[in-house]
Amino acid sequence: MTSETSGEKGLKIRISGLSNGFHEYHFSAEPPEIGLDGNFRPPVTVDVQLDKTTRQILLRADISTTGEFECDRCLDPFQLDLRTGYTLVYLYDESDAARYNEEEVQIIAPDTVTIDVAEDVRQMVMLSVPLKLLCREECRGLCPVCGVNRNRESCACSEQKRDPRWDALNGLLNT
């Protein structure tokens, strides 16, 4: 088993001449280096475990970074720690691919020198960002009437403001 911090630029692992067995790598990258926008704060850390055999390379990656977002309810900025990972099998022979889920396999030539994981890391970070961005689960949001942030202060607005466009339908329900 070898353990090393990558000396190459970017998120590249040199596999040419790599002995069979278990290898570990630790990467630290600036978000723009891997195509992430200004919402992400450095560093993006990637811990990779590689298990190499004569027929394949099994790669497991654990990724962590911090993003700075705006809450969908109260519009306050907040930081969110993101942790994700993935597993990928690199095969030298396409005939071995049938044994695996096609999304977890990549065919490489036997003379491949390096594996660049930057794009896979970028995609996994982007997929780990929640669709609903909340500063906290119990965020009370903004008052729809006066716009005050309900997390910081309360207002005297009525919660049940009626929309007059629904009056005709309400009349049908009451008959």
C-alpha positions as CSV (number, residue, x, y, z in Angstrom):
1,M,0.0,0.0,0.0
2,T,1.3,3.4,-0.9
3,S,0.1,6.8,0.4
4,E,1.0,10.0,-1.2
5,T,0.0,13.6,-1.9
6,S,-0.2,14.3,-5.6
7,G,2.7,16.4,-6.9
8,E,1.2,16.7,-10.4
9,K,-0.8,19.8,-11.4
10,G,-4.6,19.3,-11.1
11,L,-6.3,16.1,-10.0
12,K,-4.2,13.6,-12.0
13,I,-3.0,10.2,-10.9
14,R,-0.1,8.7,-12.7
15,I,-1.0,5.0,-13.3
16,S,1.8,4.3,-15.8
17,G,4.3,2.1,-13.9
18,L,2.1,1.9,-10.8
19,S,2.4,-1.5,-9.1
20,N,-0.6,-3.7,-8.4
21,G,-2.1,-3.2,-5.0
22,F,-3.7,-0.5,-2.9
23,H,-2.7,3.1,-3.2
24,E,-4.0,6.3,-1.5
25,Y,-3.8,9.9,-2.8
26,H,-4.8,13.2,-1.3
27,F,-5.5,16.2,-3.4
28,S,-6.3,19.8,-2.6
29,A,-7.5,22.1,-5.4
30,E,-8.8,25.6,-5.9
31,P,-12.4,25.5,-7.2
32,P,-11.6,27.3,-10.5
33,E,-9.0,24.7,-11.2
34,I,-11.7,22.1,-11.6
35,G,-14.4,24.3,-13.1
36,L,-16.4,25.3,-10.0
37,D,-17.7,28.8,-9.8
38,G,-17.3,31.5,-7.1
39,N,-19.9,29.9,-4.8
40,F,-17.3,27.4,-3.7
41,R,-14.6,28.2,-1.2
42,P,-11.1,26.6,-1.3
43,P,-10.0,24.1,-0.9
44,V,-11.7,21.2,-2.6
45,T,-10.2,18.2,-0.9
46,V,-10.3,14.8,-2.6
47,D,-9.1,11.5,-1.0
48,V,-8.7,8.7,-3.5
49,Q,-8.2,5.0,-2.8
50,L,-7.0,3.1,-5.8
51,D,-6.9,-0.7,-6.0
52,K,-5.0,-1.8,-9.1
53,T,-4.9,-5.2,-10.7
54,T,-3.7,-6.4,-14.1
55,R,-7.2,-6.1,-15.6
56,Q,-8.7,-3.1,-13.8
57,I,-8.3,-0.2,-11.5
58,L,-11.0,0.4,-8.8
59,L,-11.1,4.1,-7.7
60,R,-13.0,5.4,-4.7
61,A,-13.0,9.1,-4.1
62,D,-14.3,11.1,-1.1
63,I,-14.8,14.8,-1.8
64,S,-15.3,17.7,0.6
65,T,-15.7,21.5,0.1
66,T,-17.7,24.4,1.3
67,G,-20.2,26.4,-0.7
68,E,-21.5,29.9,-0.1
69,F,-25.2,30.2,-1.1
70,E,-28.3,32.3,-0.6
71,C,-31.2,30.8,1.4
72,D,-34.3,30.2,-0.7
73,R,-36.6,31.2,2.1
74,C,-35.0,34.3,3.8
75,L,-32.4,35.3,1.2
76,D,-29.6,35.4,3.8
77,P,-26.1,34.2,2.7
78,F,-24.9,31.0,4.4
79,Q,-22.2,28.4,4.1
80,L,-22.9,24.8,3.5
81,D,-20.3,22.0,4.0
82,L,-20.6,19.5,1.1
83,R,-19.4,15.9,1.3
84,T,-19.8,13.4,-1.5
85,G,-18.0,10.6,-3.2
86,Y,-18.1,8.1,-6.0
87,T,-16.7,4.8,-7.2
88,L,-15.4,4.1,-10.7
89,V,-13.9,1.1,-12.3
90,Y,-11.3,1.6,-15.1
91,L,-11.0,-1.4,-17.3
92,Y,-8.4,-2.2,-19.9
93,D,-10.6,-4.7,-21.8
94,E,-14.1,-3.7,-23.0
95,S,-15.3,-7.3,-22.7
96,D,-15.1,-7.0,-18.9
97,A,-17.5,-4.1,-18.8
98,A,-20.6,-6.2,-19.0
99,R,-20.1,-7.2,-15.3
100,Y,-20.5,-3.7,-14.1
101,N,-23.1,-0.9,-14.2
102,E,-22.2,1.2,-17.3
103,E,-22.2,4.4,-15.2
104,E,-19.5,3.1,-13.0
105,V,-17.1,1.9,-15.8
106,Q,-14.6,3.7,-18.0
107,I,-12.5,1.9,-20.6
108,I,-8.9,3.0,-20.8
109,A,-6.1,2.0,-23.1
110,P,-3.4,-0.3,-21.6
111,D,-0.8,2.5,-22.3
112,T,-2.7,5.2,-20.5
113,V,-0.3,7.3,-18.4
114,T,-2.6,9.3,-16.1
115,I,-6.2,9.4,-14.9
116,D,-7.6,12.9,-14.5
117,V,-10.4,12.9,-11.9
118,A,-11.1,16.7,-12.1
119,E,-14.3,16.5,-14.2
120,D,-15.7,13.6,-12.1
121,V,-15.0,15.7,-8.9
122,R,-16.6,18.8,-10.4
123,Q,-19.8,16.8,-11.4
124,M,-20.1,15.2,-8.0
125,V,-19.7,18.5,-6.2
126,M,-22.4,20.1,-8.4
127,L,-24.7,17.1,-7.8
128,S,-24.3,17.3,-4.1
129,V,-25.7,20.8,-3.9
130,P,-29.3,20.5,-2.7
131,L,-32.1,21.7,-4.9
132,K,-33.7,23.6,-2.0
133,L,-31.0,25.8,-0.4
134,L,-31.9,26.5,3.2
135,C,-29.7,28.3,5.8
136,R,-31.3,25.9,8.3
137,E,-34.2,23.5,8.2
138,E,-36.4,25.6,10.5
139,C,-35.9,28.8,8.5
140,R,-39.1,30.9,8.7
141,G,-38.4,32.9,5.6
142,L,-39.7,36.3,4.6
143,C,-43.2,37.6,5.3
144,P,-45.0,37.6,2.0
145,V,-46.9,40.8,2.9
146,C,-44.2,43.2,4.3
147,G,-41.0,41.3,3.4
148,V,-39.5,41.2,6.9
149,N,-37.1,38.4,7.7
150,R,-39.1,36.3,10.2
151,N,-35.9,34.7,11.6
152,R,-34.9,38.1,13.0
153,E,-38.1,39.9,13.8
154,S,-41.8,39.5,13.8
155,C,-44.5,41.5,12.0
156,A,-48.2,42.2,12.5
157,C,-49.2,41.1,9.0
158,S,-52.2,38.8,8.7
159,E,-51.1,35.2,7.7
160,Q,-54.4,34.6,6.0
161,K,-54.4,37.4,3.4
162,R,-57.2,36.5,0.9
163,D,-56.7,36.7,-2.8
164,P,-59.9,38.2,-4.3
165,R,-59.4,36.2,-7.5
166,W,-60.6,33.0,-5.7
167,D,-63.9,34.6,-4.4
168,A,-66.0,33.1,-7.3
169,L,-64.7,29.6,-6.6
170,N,-65.2,30.0,-2.9
171,G,-68.8,30.9,-3.6
172,L,-69.3,27.6,-5.3
173,L,-67.9,25.7,-2.3
174,N,-70.3,27.4,0.1
175,T,-73.5,26.5,-1.9
